[in-house]
């Protein structure tokens, strides 16, 4: 199955990245940075009002 999946969809192995992420996030300094950065994104670029305004501007172009 993995051989066929790799031929049809040549994507990187997700488990490699999951394993890498779980190893990196064990470092408290990196974990804190990641959590704070994600919170910053949720409060700015990924906020409801910002995303809706971007969708509306794209919709008006189309």
C-alpha positions as semicolon CSV with decimal commas, in nm:
position;residue;x (nm);y (nm);z (nm)
1;X;0,000;0,000;0,000
2;X;0,275;0,249;0,088
3;X;0,458;0,171;-0,235
4;X;0,149;0,237;-0,447
5;X;0,055;0,544;-0,241
6;X;0,408;0,680;-0,290
7;X;0,385;0,637;-0,665
8;X;0,041;0,793;-0,701
9;X;0,098;1,068;-0,444
10;X;0,470;1,140;-0,397
11;X;0,431;1,322;-0,067
12;X;0,685;1,320;0,216
13;X;0,625;1,067;0,486
14;X;0,402;1,238;0,742
15;X;0,528;1,017;1,022
16;X;0,884;1,146;0,973
17;X;0,768;1,504;1,032
18;X;0,546;1,402;1,323
19;X;0,838;1,223;1,486
20;X;1,068;1,519;1,424
21;X;0,815;1,765;1,565
22;X;0,752;1,557;1,877
23;X;1,127;1,537;1,941
24;X;1,184;1,909;1,890
25;X;0,886;2,017;2,100
26;X;1,030;1,835;2,403
27;X;1,269;2,128;2,438
28;X;1,087;2,368;2,676
29;X;1,230;2,679;2,511
30;X;1,105;2,567;2,170
31;X;0,772;2,454;2,316
32;X;0,714;2,796;2,474
33;X;0,813;2,973;2,152
34;X;0,577;2,754;1,949
35;X;0,283;2,809;2,183
36;X;0,337;3,185;2,197
37;X;0,382;3,214;1,822
38;X;0,067;3,012;1,757
39;X;-0,128;3,229;2,002
40;X;0,002;3,543;1,827
41;X;-0,114;3,407;1,491
42;X;-0,457;3,316;1,626
43;X;-0,493;3,670;1,761
44;X;-0,377;3,845;1,444
45;X;-0,346;3,679;1,104
46;X;-0,584;3,394;1,184
47;X;-0,845;3,600;1,370
48;X;-1,205;3,576;1,252
49;X;-1,231;3,935;1,140
50;X;-0,903;3,930;0,946
51;X;-0,980;3,604;0,765
52;X;-1,335;3,715;0,679
53;X;-1,206;4,046;0,543
54;X;-0,954;3,861;0,324
55;X;-1,224;3,623;0,197
56;X;-1,452;3,918;0,119
57;X;-1,177;4,101;-0,069
58;X;-1,100;3,792;-0,278
59;X;-1,471;3,734;-0,340
60;X;-1,511;4,091;-0,466
61;X;-1,229;4,036;-0,716
62;X;-1,389;3,721;-0,851
